[in-house]
Amino acid sequence: MTIADLAALRSEFPILSTSTYMISNSLGAMPREAACSLQEYADTWATRGVRAWAERWWTMAREVGDGIAPFIGAPAGSVSMFESVTAAHMAILSTLAPPTTRDTIVCSAADFPSLIYLFRAQAALGYRLRVVAANADHTADAERIAEAIDERTALVAVSHVLFRSSFVLDPRPVVDRARRVGAMVALDLYQAAGIIPVDVVALDVDFAAGGCLKWLCGGPGNAFLYVRGDRLASLRPRFTGWNAHPNPFAFALEEFEPPADARRMQTGTPTIPAYYAALPGLRVLGRVGVPSIRDASTRLTRRLLELVDEFGFHTVASRDPARLAGTVAVAVPDARDVARTLNSRDIVVDYRPEVGIRLAPHVYNTLEEVETAMAAIDEIVRTKAYAPATASVVT
C-alpha cells in the first residue's frame, strides 16, 4: 500500500483525524460512509415506512452475510446474521441432539468467557462441559484440546484467535480429531475475521461465528454464523423463528421445512439498523483485501514488538508472525491506570487483566502512530502521571 493509498484509506475513518486509534480488536473505527448509510436507514423508515420490508429490509441479512463471506472463505448463502456471537452459538447448540451418549461440550479456558457461560448453562439440559486449561502465556494447545475430544463429545468450540494474547490457533488437529469421533466443531472468528486470512471451507469446520464489531468495522449488532453446506441443508435448529420460515408472511402455524440456505439458521425480526451500519466497512475493507490488511498488520505488530523490547516491557504476544494476529498486549506496572491515561490523551487502547494494555493497529494505522502510543506508555510508566480516576478506560 502506497503512502497515497494509506492517506486515502485513512480519510474514510473520521476518528483517525482526532485520535490515535489503536483498538480495532475491540471496536473498529467507524467508516465515514456509515453515517450516510444510517441516514439512509432513517430516511427509508421515514418515507417508506412498512413498505421498506418488501423493498429491501427483508433480504438485508443475506446481503450482509454475503458481504462477510469473502472475508472468511465462505460460499454465498451460507452466512446468517445474529445480534451477538453468543446468540449465534445458541443457534449452534440448538442443533445438537438431546444428550445421551454424546453429552459433552469441549472448549478452552482461553476462549471468551461469554461463550463459556453459555456452554456451562447447558448443564440444565444434561450436557457436561470440559474446559481445557490454557497455557501460562494465554495461548492454547490445539493438540491438548484434541486429546479432550472423545466419543462422548457432541461439540468442540474453540477460538481461531485468542482475545487476550491474539494467538492464532491452528484448528486442524481439533477438526481432525472431531471428525474421527463424529463430533461437530464451532470456530470463533471474532478476533480473526478481517485481520488474518480465513478459509472456513478448507478448515472443514461445521460452524464458524464472528462479528463485524471489531476488524470488519461494522459496529455492534452484526454477528454472523457460517454453517458448512451439508450441515446447513439438514440441521433443524430449535432456536428458530419466523425469519426461518420459507413463507414468513403466511403466518402459518403448521410445522415447516426451513430453507436450505443461511435463512435456515435465522430467528426473529432482523436488526436492520445494524445491517446499514455494517455494509460500508465491508465495502471499504473489501476493496483493500485481506492479504493487504494482513501485510500491514504484520508490519505494525512487528514494530510494536520491537518497541516492547526497547522499552523493557513484557508481552504475551507470540514472536512468530504466523501465530500472532493483530494485537500486542503490553504488560506494564499499573496497566489499568496507564490505559486510562492514554485514553484521556486520545490514544485509544484498552486493558485486559493478566495481559495489560492491548494495542491493535489496523490497516489504516501508521508506524508513527505505533511509535507515538508506545512512547506515551513509556512516559506514563516512568512519571506515573496518571489521569484522574474519573477518566474513562476502555475495558
ROVO-572876 format. One record per residue (C-alpha): residue in one letter; residue number from 1; x negated, y negated, z negated. Coordinates in pm, whole numbers, plus 50000, padded with zeros to 5 digits. Layout:
<recs>
resn | resi | u | v | w
a | NUM | X | Y | Z;
...
</recs>
This chain:
<recs>
resn | resi | u | v | w
m | 1 | 50000 | 50000 | 50000;
t | 2 | 49853 | 49666 | 50107;
i | 3 | 49850 | 49351 | 49893;
a | 4 | 50125 | 49209 | 50113;
d | 5 | 50333 | 49525 | 50075;
l | 6 | 50295 | 49514 | 49697;
a | 7 | 50388 | 49145 | 49685;
a | 8 | 50699 | 49213 | 49893;
l | 9 | 50793 | 49506 | 49671;
r | 10 | 50742 | 49305 | 49353;
s | 11 | 50974 | 49036 | 49484;
e | 12 | 51254 | 49295 | 49481;
f | 13 | 51241 | 49313 | 49099;
p | 14 | 51317 | 48983 | 48919;
i | 15 | 51183 | 49081 | 48576;
l | 16 | 50830 | 49106 | 48717;
s | 17 | 50819 | 48728 | 48758;
t | 18 | 50872 | 48669 | 48387;
s | 19 | 50730 | 48979 | 48215;
t | 20 | 50450 | 49230 | 48229;
y | 21 | 50696 | 49514 | 48262;
m | 22 | 50527 | 49841 | 48167;
i | 23 | 50809 | 50067 | 48054;
s | 24 | 50981 | 50217 | 48359;
n | 25 | 50979 | 50557 | 48188;
s | 26 | 51245 | 50416 | 47955;
l | 27 | 51436 | 50174 | 48179;
g | 28 | 51327 | 50097 | 48533;
a | 29 | 51318 | 49735 | 48642;
m | 30 | 51644 | 49616 | 48797;
p | 31 | 51626 | 49564 | 49173;
r | 32 | 51735 | 49218 | 49285;
e | 33 | 51991 | 49380 | 49513;
a | 34 | 52160 | 49549 | 49214;
a | 35 | 52317 | 49217 | 49113;
c | 36 | 52462 | 49184 | 49464;
s | 37 | 52581 | 49542 | 49457;
l | 38 | 52755 | 49496 | 49122;
q | 39 | 52910 | 49176 | 49254;
e | 40 | 53037 | 49380 | 49549;
y | 41 | 53198 | 49617 | 49299;
a | 42 | 53364 | 49325 | 49118;
d | 43 | 53480 | 49170 | 49445;
t | 44 | 53618 | 49502 | 49568;
w | 45 | 53807 | 49557 | 49245;
a | 46 | 53937 | 49200 | 49254;
t | 47 | 54051 | 49206 | 49616;
r | 48 | 54128 | 49570 | 49698;
g | 49 | 54240 | 49697 | 49360;
v | 50 | 54356 | 50058 | 49357;
r | 51 | 54306 | 50080 | 49736;
a | 52 | 53930 | 50090 | 49670;
w | 53 | 53957 | 50455 | 49567;
a | 54 | 54061 | 50560 | 49917;
e | 55 | 53831 | 50314 | 50091;
r | 56 | 53506 | 50420 | 49922;
w | 57 | 53512 | 50482 | 49549;
w | 58 | 53630 | 50842 | 49552;
t | 59 | 53334 | 50954 | 49764;
m | 60 | 53064 | 50745 | 49594;
a | 61 | 52945 | 51031 | 49374;
r | 62 | 52850 | 51219 | 49691;
e | 63 | 52690 | 50901 | 49832;
v | 64 | 52471 | 50854 | 49525;
g | 65 | 52397 | 51226 | 49488;
d | 66 | 52281 | 51246 | 49847;
g | 67 | 52066 | 50936 | 49786;
i | 68 | 51896 | 51112 | 49493;
a | 69 | 51848 | 51441 | 49679;
p | 70 | 51534 | 51341 | 49879;
f | 71 | 51353 | 51242 | 49558;
i | 72 | 51388 | 51597 | 49421;
g | 73 | 51376 | 51804 | 49741;
a | 74 | 51743 | 51896 | 49722;
p | 75 | 51974 | 51951 | 50021;
a | 76 | 52266 | 51717 | 50083;
g | 77 | 52580 | 51812 | 49897;
s | 78 | 52401 | 51987 | 49610;
v | 79 | 52376 | 51697 | 49359;
s | 80 | 52667 | 51596 | 49136;
m | 81 | 52686 | 51294 | 48908;
f | 82 | 52738 | 51260 | 48532;
e | 83 | 52719 | 50975 | 48282;
s | 84 | 52427 | 51134 | 48093;
v | 85 | 52184 | 51423 | 48120;
t | 86 | 52339 | 51565 | 47804;
a | 87 | 52676 | 51578 | 47983;
a | 88 | 52509 | 51742 | 48283;
h | 89 | 52371 | 52012 | 48053;
m | 90 | 52715 | 52054 | 47900;
a | 91 | 52835 | 52138 | 48251;
i | 92 | 52549 | 52388 | 48285;
l | 93 | 52634 | 52553 | 47954;
s | 94 | 52997 | 52578 | 48059;
t | 95 | 52897 | 52809 | 48345;
l | 96 | 52747 | 53069 | 48110;
a | 97 | 52942 | 53381 | 48028;
p | 98 | 53057 | 53415 | 47665;
p | 99 | 52765 | 53550 | 47460;
t | 100 | 52749 | 53927 | 47436;
t | 101 | 52424 | 54098 | 47527;
r | 102 | 52297 | 53765 | 47667;
d | 103 | 52327 | 53534 | 47372;
t | 104 | 52003 | 53330 | 47366;
i | 105 | 51907 | 52985 | 47492;
v | 106 | 51532 | 52919 | 47515;
c | 107 | 51384 | 52569 | 47511;
s | 108 | 51069 | 52388 | 47400;
a | 109 | 51011 | 52173 | 47093;
a | 110 | 50852 | 51921 | 47333;
d | 111 | 51188 | 51859 | 47503;
f | 112 | 51401 | 51551 | 47446;
p | 113 | 51592 | 51602 | 47118;
s | 114 | 51936 | 51521 | 47262;
l | 115 | 51932 | 51848 | 47453;
i | 116 | 51809 | 52047 | 47155;
y | 117 | 52100 | 51904 | 46952;
l | 118 | 52339 | 52020 | 47226;
f | 119 | 52187 | 52367 | 47251;
r | 120 | 52192 | 52413 | 46875;
a | 121 | 52561 | 52321 | 46868;
q | 122 | 52634 | 52625 | 47086;
a | 123 | 52581 | 52841 | 46778;
a | 124 | 52951 | 52783 | 46711;
l | 125 | 53019 | 52996 | 47020;
g | 126 | 52775 | 53268 | 46918;
y | 127 | 52460 | 53158 | 47100;
r | 128 | 52118 | 53175 | 46940;
l | 129 | 51862 | 52903 | 47005;
r | 130 | 51494 | 52987 | 47040;
v | 131 | 51275 | 52676 | 47028;
v | 132 | 50920 | 52745 | 47143;
a | 133 | 50662 | 52542 | 46950;
a | 134 | 50483 | 52260 | 47129;
n | 135 | 50108 | 52212 | 47121;
a | 136 | 49948 | 51969 | 46879;
d | 137 | 49882 | 51722 | 47162;
h | 138 | 50253 | 51716 | 47257;
t | 139 | 50205 | 51934 | 47562;
a | 140 | 50380 | 52265 | 47621;
d | 141 | 50253 | 52603 | 47734;
a | 142 | 50460 | 52746 | 48018;
e | 143 | 50321 | 53095 | 47954;
r | 144 | 50428 | 53078 | 47590;
i | 145 | 50777 | 52972 | 47694;
a | 146 | 50786 | 53258 | 47944;
e | 147 | 50693 | 53502 | 47669;
a | 148 | 51002 | 53392 | 47474;
i | 149 | 51233 | 53498 | 47758;
d | 150 | 51382 | 53846 | 47742;
e | 151 | 51691 | 54043 | 47845;
r | 152 | 51898 | 53859 | 47583;
t | 153 | 51820 | 53520 | 47739;
a | 154 | 52112 | 53351 | 47912;
l | 155 | 51948 | 53016 | 47988;
v | 156 | 51599 | 52868 | 47975;
a | 157 | 51592 | 52487 | 47963;
v | 158 | 51260 | 52306 | 47996;
s | 159 | 51131 | 51962 | 48097;
h | 160 | 50919 | 51920 | 48408;
v | 161 | 50755 | 51612 | 48247;
l | 162 | 50749 | 51575 | 47868;
f | 163 | 50881 | 51249 | 47732;
r | 164 | 50616 | 51184 | 47465;
s | 165 | 50297 | 51283 | 47647;
s | 166 | 50401 | 51261 | 48015;
f | 167 | 50251 | 51609 | 48053;
v | 168 | 50353 | 51779 | 48378;
l | 169 | 50468 | 52132 | 48301;
d | 170 | 50435 | 52387 | 48580;
p | 171 | 50771 | 52567 | 48554;
r | 172 | 50678 | 52855 | 48785;
p | 173 | 50577 | 53103 | 48512;
v | 174 | 50907 | 53029 | 48337;
v | 175 | 51109 | 53074 | 48655;
d | 176 | 50926 | 53394 | 48747;
r | 177 | 50991 | 53549 | 48406;
a | 178 | 51355 | 53437 | 48405;
r | 179 | 51409 | 53593 | 48747;
r | 180 | 51269 | 53925 | 48628;
v | 181 | 51513 | 53949 | 48337;
g | 182 | 51816 | 53785 | 48501;
a | 183 | 51821 | 53457 | 48306;
m | 184 | 51902 | 53117 | 48456;
v | 185 | 51669 | 52815 | 48445;
a | 186 | 51758 | 52449 | 48397;
l | 187 | 51480 | 52196 | 48465;
d | 188 | 51498 | 51849 | 48310;
l | 189 | 51370 | 51598 | 48567;
y | 190 | 51440 | 51276 | 48377;
q | 191 | 51070 | 51186 | 48346;
a | 192 | 50980 | 51336 | 48684;
a | 193 | 51226 | 51219 | 48948;
g | 194 | 51092 | 50915 | 49129;
i | 195 | 50737 | 50923 | 48990;
i | 196 | 50597 | 51263 | 49093;
p | 197 | 50680 | 51489 | 49390;
v | 198 | 50954 | 51739 | 49306;
d | 199 | 51095 | 52019 | 49522;
v | 200 | 51373 | 52198 | 49338;
v | 201 | 51425 | 52441 | 49625;
a | 202 | 51061 | 52551 | 49625;
l | 203 | 51064 | 52577 | 49245;
d | 204 | 51369 | 52805 | 49275;
v | 205 | 51541 | 52669 | 48964;
d | 206 | 51911 | 52731 | 48916;
f | 207 | 51976 | 52380 | 48784;
a | 208 | 51790 | 52051 | 48763;
a | 209 | 51916 | 51743 | 48581;
g | 210 | 51785 | 51390 | 48556;
g | 211 | 51890 | 51031 | 48592;
c | 212 | 51844 | 50702 | 48774;
l | 213 | 51789 | 50511 | 48448;
k | 214 | 51411 | 50538 | 48450;
w | 215 | 51178 | 50573 | 48751;
l | 216 | 51465 | 50552 | 49002;
c | 217 | 51558 | 50202 | 48878;
g | 218 | 51932 | 50261 | 48880;
g | 219 | 52044 | 50166 | 48530;
p | 220 | 52242 | 50370 | 48276;
g | 221 | 52537 | 50596 | 48352;
n | 222 | 52374 | 50764 | 48654;
a | 223 | 52269 | 51114 | 48554;
f | 224 | 52257 | 51385 | 48817;
l | 225 | 52276 | 51762 | 48837;
y | 226 | 52137 | 51979 | 49115;
v | 227 | 52265 | 52336 | 49145;
r | 228 | 52098 | 52599 | 49364;
g | 229 | 52306 | 52678 | 49672;
d | 230 | 52404 | 53035 | 49593;
r | 231 | 52490 | 52940 | 49236;
l | 232 | 52689 | 52638 | 49346;
a | 233 | 52915 | 52848 | 49566;
s | 234 | 53009 | 53088 | 49288;
l | 235 | 52987 | 52926 | 48944;
r | 236 | 53308 | 52835 | 48763;
p | 237 | 53226 | 52568 | 48502;
r | 238 | 53461 | 52543 | 48207;
f | 239 | 53361 | 52177 | 48158;
t | 240 | 53564 | 52050 | 48451;
g | 241 | 53834 | 51804 | 48550;
w | 242 | 54042 | 51661 | 48829;
n | 243 | 53740 | 51536 | 49021;
a | 244 | 53651 | 51902 | 49087;
h | 245 | 53989 | 51976 | 49242;
p | 246 | 53992 | 52014 | 49624;
n | 247 | 54307 | 51801 | 49637;
p | 248 | 54299 | 51594 | 49316;
f | 249 | 54583 | 51362 | 49409;
a | 250 | 54824 | 51652 | 49446;
f | 251 | 54823 | 51666 | 49063;
a | 252 | 54894 | 52038 | 49077;
l | 253 | 54887 | 52241 | 48756;
e | 254 | 54807 | 52579 | 48909;
e | 255 | 54467 | 52749 | 48899;
f | 256 | 54245 | 52623 | 49181;
e | 257 | 53923 | 52714 | 49358;
p | 258 | 53682 | 52418 | 49340;
p | 259 | 53486 | 52308 | 49649;
a | 260 | 53164 | 52491 | 49729;
d | 261 | 52956 | 52172 | 49727;
a | 262 | 52850 | 51944 | 49440;
r | 263 | 53208 | 51849 | 49360;
r | 264 | 53243 | 52193 | 49200;
m | 265 | 53047 | 52058 | 48901;
q | 266 | 53226 | 51723 | 48868;
t | 267 | 53459 | 51649 | 48580;
g | 268 | 53681 | 51342 | 48534;
t | 269 | 53711 | 50996 | 48682;
p | 270 | 53373 | 50883 | 48821;
t | 271 | 53172 | 50591 | 48679;
i | 272 | 53200 | 50364 | 48981;
p | 273 | 53015 | 50055 | 48846;
a | 274 | 52712 | 50272 | 48764;
y | 275 | 52705 | 50402 | 49121;
y | 276 | 52695 | 50049 | 49261;
a | 277 | 52401 | 49979 | 49028;
a | 278 | 52214 | 50294 | 49135;
l | 279 | 52219 | 50259 | 49513;
p | 280 | 51978 | 49961 | 49550;
g | 281 | 51698 | 50131 | 49356;
l | 282 | 51735 | 50446 | 49565;
r | 283 | 51712 | 50239 | 49882;
v | 284 | 51411 | 50032 | 49774;
l | 285 | 51211 | 50326 | 49638;
g | 286 | 51320 | 50546 | 49926;
r | 287 | 51151 | 50304 | 50164;
v | 288 | 50830 | 50330 | 49960;
g | 289 | 50842 | 50710 | 49939;
v | 290 | 50739 | 50941 | 49659;
p | 291 | 50385 | 51008 | 49794;
s | 292 | 50304 | 50634 | 49786;
i | 293 | 50464 | 50600 | 49444;
r | 294 | 50254 | 50888 | 49313;
d | 295 | 49934 | 50743 | 49459;
a | 296 | 49998 | 50405 | 49296;
s | 297 | 50093 | 50563 | 48965;
t | 298 | 49780 | 50778 | 48958;
r | 299 | 49561 | 50474 | 49023;
l | 300 | 49729 | 50275 | 48744;
t | 301 | 49723 | 50554 | 48486;
r | 302 | 49359 | 50624 | 48567;
r | 303 | 49277 | 50262 | 48482;
l | 304 | 49481 | 50287 | 48163;
l | 305 | 49279 | 50588 | 48053;
e | 306 | 48952 | 50409 | 48129;
l | 307 | 49062 | 50118 | 47910;
v | 308 | 49176 | 50351 | 47632;
d | 309 | 48819 | 50478 | 47620;
e | 310 | 48661 | 50133 | 47650;
f | 311 | 48861 | 50002 | 47354;
g | 312 | 48808 | 50316 | 47148;
f | 313 | 49175 | 50412 | 47123;
h | 314 | 49327 | 50761 | 47131;
t | 315 | 49583 | 50909 | 47369;
v | 316 | 49758 | 51242 | 47411;
a | 317 | 49772 | 51182 | 47787;
s | 318 | 49610 | 51453 | 47995;
r | 319 | 49285 | 51363 | 48170;
d | 320 | 49381 | 51595 | 48454;
p | 321 | 49571 | 51380 | 48710;
a | 322 | 49772 | 51681 | 48821;
r | 323 | 49904 | 51720 | 48464;
l | 324 | 49983 | 51354 | 48395;
a | 325 | 50295 | 51185 | 48530;
g | 326 | 50346 | 50809 | 48494;
t | 327 | 50296 | 50732 | 48127;
v | 328 | 49998 | 50685 | 47896;
a | 329 | 50078 | 50680 | 47524;
v | 330 | 49820 | 50480 | 47328;
a | 331 | 49776 | 50560 | 46959;
v | 332 | 49660 | 50262 | 46752;
p | 333 | 49696 | 50160 | 46385;
d | 334 | 50040 | 50012 | 46307;
a | 335 | 50159 | 50108 | 46654;
r | 336 | 50522 | 50009 | 46593;
d | 337 | 50413 | 49661 | 46480;
v | 338 | 50184 | 49629 | 46780;
a | 339 | 50464 | 49731 | 47017;
r | 340 | 50698 | 49478 | 46859;
t | 341 | 50435 | 49207 | 46901;
l | 342 | 50373 | 49297 | 47265;
n | 343 | 50743 | 49272 | 47339;
s | 344 | 50760 | 48931 | 47174;
r | 345 | 50494 | 48821 | 47426;
d | 346 | 50690 | 48960 | 47723;
i | 347 | 50456 | 49255 | 47762;
v | 348 | 50732 | 49511 | 47766;
v | 349 | 50647 | 49854 | 47622;
d | 350 | 50799 | 50098 | 47377;
y | 351 | 50688 | 50308 | 47081;
r | 352 | 50732 | 50675 | 47002;
p | 353 | 50646 | 50835 | 46668;
e | 354 | 50337 | 51060 | 46671;
v | 355 | 50203 | 50929 | 47004;
g | 356 | 50212 | 50548 | 46974;
i | 357 | 50274 | 50282 | 47238;
r | 358 | 50396 | 50410 | 47573;
l | 359 | 50280 | 50224 | 47883;
a | 360 | 50444 | 50336 | 48205;
p | 361 | 50342 | 50136 | 48511;
h | 362 | 50545 | 50194 | 48827;
v | 363 | 50459 | 50142 | 49192;
y | 364 | 50549 | 49773 | 49158;
n | 365 | 50292 | 49709 | 48882;
t | 366 | 49934 | 49593 | 48934;
l | 367 | 49594 | 49677 | 48792;
e | 368 | 49581 | 49324 | 48650;
e | 369 | 49897 | 49392 | 48450;
v | 370 | 49749 | 49713 | 48314;
e | 371 | 49439 | 49523 | 48204;
t | 372 | 49646 | 49240 | 48053;
a | 373 | 49852 | 49484 | 47847;
m | 374 | 49552 | 49677 | 47719;
a | 375 | 49359 | 49359 | 47633;
a | 376 | 49660 | 49237 | 47437;
i | 377 | 49679 | 49565 | 47245;
d | 378 | 49312 | 49535 | 47156;
e | 379 | 49350 | 49176 | 47040;
i | 380 | 49658 | 49252 | 46827;
v | 381 | 49493 | 49556 | 46669;
r | 382 | 49183 | 49351 | 46581;
t | 383 | 49364 | 49043 | 46445;
k | 384 | 49675 | 49213 | 46301;
a | 385 | 49865 | 48904 | 46415;
y | 386 | 50197 | 49085 | 46427;
a | 387 | 50521 | 48925 | 46535;
p | 388 | 50782 | 48884 | 46259;
a | 389 | 50976 | 49197 | 46182;
t | 390 | 51290 | 49032 | 46314;
a | 391 | 51146 | 49051 | 46666;
s | 392 | 51284 | 49344 | 46861;
v | 393 | 51094 | 49657 | 46954;
v | 394 | 51200 | 49887 | 47234;
t | 395 | 51249 | 50236 | 47097;
</recs>
